[in-house]
Amino acid sequence: MRHSLNEGQQILTTLLKKMGEEVSRILQGSMKALYSLDREKAEFWIAEDQKVNDYERQVDDECVLLIATQQPVAKDLRKIISAMKISTDLERIADLAIDIAKVVRRIEGPLCKPLIDIPRMADEAMKMMRQGLEAYSNEDMVLAQNLSELDDAVDHLYKQVVRDLLVIMTQESDNLDQAMHLTFVARYLERIADHATNIGENVIYIATGERKDLNK
């Protein structure tokens, strides 16, 4: 029974890793579509959402199977429950990445300003997601707790982006709609970082049994 439980937990780790890789692909692809305002590429990444949904279902099915057949307790049970929560966060990150691709549909080019801080937000948010998954895989409390500082950096970039775009919205009426859409993109990226901190919170929960808020 113990061997089967360990195998099941390894399956969950592998599924979450693959799910994270797919989410990263969608986020990177959606951001590239935004940079070039390529609607064809945007539509491609929007259609990729189904793959992430499939991974989420596989994680849920494996968790239910393990709970039903292995009757895990304590830390083992927390790790299985956390896998379900992490898969939900990854699915929501994918949804937000696809929301970015959908913005490309609504923007009439060219871009009103060079994208500098928004790509930085995307890079940091993606780094946070990957770090959270690494922390889960290795049960690394230090990596998990460090996500709080990384989230603060993303929040700072978000505020800067909003300030810059507000100037455009107030001074360049022709670019009002586009600036608003880019504000939405920044908000989506800020929320992606929040979901990444949720992954870290689950890692801490696995190790300690306590819920810690990394997104203050």
N, C-alpha and C positions, 0 to 999 in steps of 0.2 A: 504493500500500500504506500509506504514512504517513497519508494522508487517511482511509482506512478505519479505521485504528487509532485516530485521534483521534475519529472519529465513534463508534466503539464505546465508547471511554472516556466520552464524553459521555452515551451511552445508559445506561451503568452509573451515572453520577452522578445522572441523572434518576430511574432506578429506585430507587436508594437513598433519594433525597429523598422520593419517593412512599411508599416502604415506611416511612420514618420518620414521615411524616404519619399513616399508618394506625396505626402503633404508638402514637403520641401520642393518637389518638382513643380507642383501646382503653384505654389507661392512664387518661386523663381520665374516660372513661365508667365504668370499674370503680371509680374512687375516688368518683365521685358516687353510684354504687349503694351503696357502703359507707357514705357519710355518711347516706343516707336509709334504709339497709337495705332497699332496693327489690330484691326477688328477680327480678321481671320484667325490670328493666333489667340486672341481673347476667346473666341467661340470654341476653339479647340480645348482650351483649359477648362472652360465652363463644363464641357461634356465629360471631363475626367473625374468629376466629383463622384461618380458611381463607384469607382475603384476604392475610394476611401470609405464609402458607405459599406462596401462588401467586407473590408477589413474590420470595420467596427462590429459587424454582425458575427464575424468569425471569433473575435475576442469575446464577445458576449456569450456565444455558444460554448466556447472552451471554459469560460468562468463558471457557467451554470453546470457544465458537466463535472468539473472538479469539485464544486461544492456538493453536488448530489452524490457523487461516487466516493469521494475521499474524506468528506466531512472534516475539512481543515479547521484548525482552531488558532487562536492567538495571532502570531506574526504571519503564519501561512495564510490565514483567512484575510488578514488586512492586506496582504500583497495581492490576493486575487480580487478583492473588492476594489483596490486601488487601480488595478489594470483596467477594470470596467470604466472607472472614472477618467482615467487617462485617455482611453480610446474615445470617450465622449469629448474631451478637450481637443484632441487631435481632429476629430470630425468637425468641431466648431471652428478650429483654425482653418481647415480646408474651406469651409463655407465662407469665411471672411476673405480668404485669398480669392475665391471665386467672385465675391462681391467687388473686389478690385478689378477683376477682368470685366465685370459688367459695367463698371464705370467707363471703360474704354468705349463701350457702345454709345455713351452719352456725351463724350467730349468731342467738340469740334476743334480740330487742330488749327495751327500748331500750338504747342504748349505755351502758356503765358509766361512761364519762367523756367529756367533750367532746374531740373530736379536734383537737389543736393542732399537735403536732410531727409527727405522721404526714402530714398534708397538706403541711407544709413539706418533709418528706423527698420526697414525690411531686413537688412543684414543682421542687426542686433536681435530682432525678434526671432529670426531663424536660428541664430546662435543659441538663444535661450531655449528654444524648443528642443534642439539637439542635446543641449547640456542637461535638460530635464530628463530626457530619455536615457542618457548615459548614467545619470544619477540613479534612475530606477533600475537599470540593468545591473549596476554595481552596488546598489544600496549605499550610495555615497552621500552622506549628510552634508559634507562641506560644499560639494557641487550644488546640492539642492538649496542650501541657505544662501549661497552666492547669487542666486537668481534674483533676490530682492534688490541688490545693488544694480544689477543689470536692468531691472525693470525701472528703477529710478532714472537711469540714463535715457531709456526710451521715453519716459514721461517728459523729461527735459526737452528732448528733440521734438516731441509732439507739440509742446507749448510754443517752441520756436517756429515750427511750421505754421501753426495757427496764427501767430502774430504776423508772419510774413504775408500769409494769404489774406488776412484781414486788411492789410494795407492795399493790396491789389483790389479787393472787393470795394473798398471805399474810394479809391482813386482811379480805377480803370473799369468803367461801367461795361465796356464791351467784353471784359473777361470775368464778369461777375459769376456767371454760371459755371465756368470752368474752374474758377478758384474754389467755389463751393464744393464741386465734385472732388477736387484734390484734398480739401479739408476732410471729406468723408474717407478718402483713402488713408490719410494719416490716422483718423480715428479707428479704422479697421486694424491698422498695424499696431496701434496702442492696445487694442483689445486682444490681438494675437499674443502680445507680450504678457498680458494678464493671464491668458490661458496657460502660457508656459510656466508662470509662477504657480499655477494650480498643480502642475505636474510635480514641481518641487515640494509643494505642501503635502502631496500624497506620499512622497518618498519619506518625508519626516514622520508622517503618520505611520508608515510601515515600521519604522525603526523604534518609535517611541509610544505609539498608540494615542498621541495627542495631535490635535489640529492646530497648526500654527499659520497665522496670516502673513504671507510674504508680500502682500500687495497693499501696503499701507501708504 
